[in-house]
Amino acid sequence: MQFALRACESSGYAVWNHVGTLAAAYAEAGDFDRAVKWAQQAWQMAPDSEKAGCGERLRHFESRKPDRKT
């Protein structure tokens, strides 16, 4: 999580995929409230071509599940 936080801080939380990575890190740590918060932010910032994936990830976190592809 510390690397995701550093990436967000260094970009001033202005890079959507850094914010999405932070959300995923919180979900992996079991902090789904923060995961949802940051996933919502990433979804709002994401380009249209990435909205569907961000929305899917957000739904995982709202269901209190991490977003794992395996």
N, C-alpha and C positions, 0 to 999 in steps of 0.2 A: 504494500500500500504506500510505503514511503516514496517509491519512485513515481507512482501515479500522482501523488500529492506534489512532488517536486516539479513534475512536468506541468501540472496545472498552475502552480504558483509562478513558474518561470514564464509562462505565456499569459499570465493575468487571467486565467480561466477563460481564455478567448478561443481555444482550439477545441472544437466539438469532440473529436475522437480522444483527446486527452481526458476530457470530462467523462466521456463514456467509459474509459478505462478505469477512472477513479470509481465510478459507479460499480463496475464489475469487481473491483478490489473490495469494496465495502460488502458486496453480496457474498463474496468468497469468505469474508470474515464473519458473516452472519449478521451484519448490521443492515438489515433490509430497509429500514426507514431512511437511512442516508443513501443507500443504493437507489431507492426510488427517487429521492430528491435530485440526485445528480443525473440519473437516467432521464428524468423529465427535462432537465436543463440541456443535456446532450441532444435530445430529440428536437427541442426548440431550435437549437443552433445548427443542426445537421442540414446539409444540402438536401434538396428534394429526392435525389437519387439514393440517399441513405436513410430516409425517414422510416421505411418499412422495417429495416433491420433494427433500428433504434426502438421502434415501437414494440417489436417482438421481445427485445431484451427487457424493456420496461415491464411488459406483461409478466415475464418470468420473475422479476424482482417483486412485483406486486403480489405474486403468488408465493412469495417467500422462498424462491428457488434461485440458485445461481444459474448463470447462462453458460452451460457446458455443451460443447459440440460433440463430445465423445460419449 
